[in-house]
Amino acid sequence: MKILNGTTFATILITVGCPLLLLSTLNFGWASKQPPEVNVSMDYWAPYYNPALAIVPDGVSIHVVNPTSSPHSLTHDGCRGSGSCAFDTGAIQPGQEFTIPSLPTGRYSYYCVLHPIMKGEIIVIPDHTVINEGTPHDHRMATHAKEIQ
């Protein structure tokens, strides 16, 4: 079947179609990856936050979920009085979620404004690549967490 100036459909398919098919199978990373995040969930009993100590690589957001039947918050201790308030989720209603954007490297103690007995801590470590270096990431992150104390 001739299409244009003696060029056949098969020639067009091989010349144009194959490179397009090849490109469609490549994974460039940014197209399919979700931004990294760490999950923190509220609970009915101590330690009330799961995990109570969240070690988070810098550049990673914290996804907060409230599966309980009561509203709760994650409020940075610095929000009390005239301190530097790094984050405050406000009251997260039952079944609702909240995302805390990435935080600078450091330690962040927090509590629930509605239930002050609920306490937890976030430690942001300086390098998120430690998760993929072959050593179990919990050990590597714990090592980095000790370094910033």
C-alpha positions in Angstrom: 0.0 0.0 0.0 1.6 3.3 -1.1 1.0 6.3 1.1 3.2 9.2 0.0 5.8 9.5 -2.8 6.2 5.7 -3.0 6.6 5.3 0.9 4.7 2.3 2.1 2.7 2.0 5.3 5.2 -0.6 6.6 8.1 1.8 6.2 6.3 4.6 8.1 5.4 2.1 10.9 9.0 0.9 11.3 10.5 4.4 11.0 8.0 6.2 13.4 6.2 3.6 15.3 9.1 1.6 16.7 10.9 4.5 18.3 7.6 5.7 19.8 6.9 2.2 21.2 10.4 2.1 22.7 10.0 5.5 24.3 6.6 4.5 25.8 8.2 1.6 27.6 11.0 3.6 29.3 10.6 4.6 33.0 12.1 8.1 33.5 11.4 8.0 37.2 9.5 11.3 37.5 6.6 10.0 35.5 5.6 7.1 37.8 7.0 7.8 41.2 5.0 9.3 44.0 6.8 11.8 46.3 8.3 9.9 49.3 6.5 10.1 52.6 6.5 8.5 56.0 3.2 7.5 57.7 2.3 8.3 61.3 -1.0 6.9 62.6 -2.9 7.7 65.8 -3.9 4.9 68.2 -6.3 4.5 71.2 -3.6 3.6 73.7 0.0 4.2 74.5 2.2 5.2 72.8 -0.8 6.8 70.9 1.2 7.5 67.8 2.5 4.8 65.5 5.5 5.1 65.3 6.0 7.2 68.4 9.5 8.0 67.1 9.5 8.6 63.4 12.9 8.9 61.7 12.4 10.7 58.5 14.9 11.5 55.8 15.0 15.2 54.8 12.9 16.0 51.8 10.2 13.5 52.9 6.8 14.5 53.9 4.9 13.0 56.9 1.5 11.5 56.1 -0.7 11.6 59.3 -3.8 9.3 59.5 -6.5 9.3 62.2 -8.2 5.9 62.2 -9.6 6.4 65.7 -13.1 7.7 66.7 -11.8 10.9 68.2 -10.2 14.0 66.7 -6.4 14.4 67.4 -3.6 16.6 66.3 0.2 16.6 65.8 1.4 19.9 67.2 5.1 20.7 67.4 6.2 21.6 71.0 7.5 24.8 69.6 3.9 26.0 69.0 3.4 26.5 72.7 3.9 30.1 73.7 6.3 32.1 71.7 8.4 29.2 70.3 9.1 28.5 66.7 6.1 26.4 65.4 7.4 23.9 62.8 4.0 22.2 62.2 0.5 22.0 63.6 -2.1 19.7 61.9 -5.0 21.2 63.8 -7.7 18.7 64.8 -7.7 15.8 62.4 -11.2 14.3 62.5 -11.8 10.5 62.7 -11.0 8.9 59.3 -9.2 12.0 58.0 -5.6 12.5 56.9 -3.1 15.4 56.9 0.3 15.8 55.3 3.1 17.7 57.0 5.5 19.0 54.3 9.2 18.0 54.6 11.0 19.5 57.6 14.6 20.7 58.0 17.0 18.3 59.6 16.5 18.2 63.4 14.4 16.9 66.3 10.7 17.7 66.6 8.8 16.7 69.7 5.0 16.9 69.3 1.8 16.3 71.2 -2.0 16.3 70.7 -3.5 19.6 71.7 -6.8 17.8 72.5 -5.2 15.0 74.5 -1.8 16.3 75.9 -0.9 12.8 77.2 -0.3 11.8 73.5 3.3 12.6 72.7 5.7 11.6 69.9 8.9 12.7 68.2 10.1 13.2 64.6 13.8 13.1 63.8 14.7 14.4 60.4 18.0 13.0 59.2 20.1 14.8 56.6 20.2 12.3 53.7 17.3 10.2 52.3 19.7 8.1 50.2 20.6 6.0 53.2 17.5 3.9 52.7 18.9 2.5 49.5 22.5 1.8 50.3 22.2 -1.9 51.1 22.5 -1.7 54.9 19.2 -2.2 56.7 17.8 1.3 56.7 16.6 1.2 60.3 20.2 0.7 61.5 21.5 3.4 59.1 18.7 5.9 60.1 19.3 5.2 63.8 23.0 6.0 63.3 22.1 9.3 61.6 19.6 10.1 64.3 22.3 9.7 67.0 24.6 12.0 65.0 22.1 14.9 65.2 21.3 14.6 68.9 
